[in-house]
């Protein structure tokens, strides 16, 4: 299996992700508690990119969207706690 990389890495929660396989592992471990449509679509797109069914950069957009959502949720939780 060849390694598929994005044109530029994604910074998610202080970590850099260079391709869909790393992103999928992050989604399935760190964000596994999510079950919403955006999360499921992002996982599906990462799988499709790894298997050559969609471009890696198209999948990257879905990963970035889920990361942005989780960042916004984390900020909201911090505001509520203070």
C-alpha positions in Angstrom: 0.0 0.0 0.0 1.4 3.4 -0.9 1.4 6.3 1.5 -1.0 9.0 0.5 -0.2 12.5 1.7 -1.9 15.9 1.6 -0.4 19.0 -0.1 -0.2 20.5 3.4 -0.7 19.1 6.9 -3.7 19.7 9.0 -3.2 21.0 12.6 -5.8 19.2 14.8 -5.7 19.7 18.5 -2.0 20.6 18.4 -1.1 17.6 16.3 -0.1 17.6 12.6 -1.8 15.1 10.2 -0.1 14.5 6.9 -2.6 12.2 5.2 -5.9 10.5 5.4 -4.7 7.3 7.1 -3.4 9.3 10.1 -6.6 11.4 10.1 -8.7 8.2 10.1 -6.8 6.8 13.1 -7.4 10.1 14.9 -11.1 10.1 14.1 -11.5 6.5 15.2 -9.6 6.9 18.5 -9.7 10.5 19.8 -13.1 11.5 18.3 -14.7 8.1 18.4 -17.4 9.3 20.8 -19.0 11.4 17.9 -21.7 9.9 15.8 -23.0 12.9 13.9 -23.2 13.1 10.1 -20.1 15.2 9.7 -18.0 12.7 11.7 -19.3 9.7 9.7 -18.8 11.5 6.4 -15.2 12.4 7.4 -14.5 8.8 8.3 -16.0 7.6 5.0 -14.0 10.1 3.0 -10.7 9.1 4.7 -11.4 5.5 3.8 -12.3 6.4 0.3 -9.0 8.5 -0.1 -6.9 5.6 1.3 -8.6 3.3 -1.2 -8.2 5.7 -4.1 -11.9 6.4 -4.6 -11.6 10.2 -3.9 -8.7 12.6 -4.0 -6.8 13.0 -0.7 -7.4 16.8 -0.7 -11.1 16.3 -1.1 -11.1 14.1 2.0 -8.9 16.6 3.8 -11.7 19.2 3.6 -14.0 16.9 5.5 -11.4 16.2 8.1 -10.8 19.9 8.5 -14.5 20.5 9.0 -14.8 18.0 11.8 -11.6 19.3 13.4 -13.1 22.9 13.3 -16.3 21.7 14.9 -14.5 19.9 17.7 -12.4 23.0 18.3 -15.5 25.1 18.6 -17.1 22.7 20.9 -14.0 22.6 23.1 -13.9 26.4 23.3 -17.6 26.4 24.3 -16.9 23.8 27.1 -14.0 26.0 28.4 -16.2 29.0 28.5 -18.9 27.2 30.4 -16.4 25.9 32.9 -15.0 29.3 33.7 
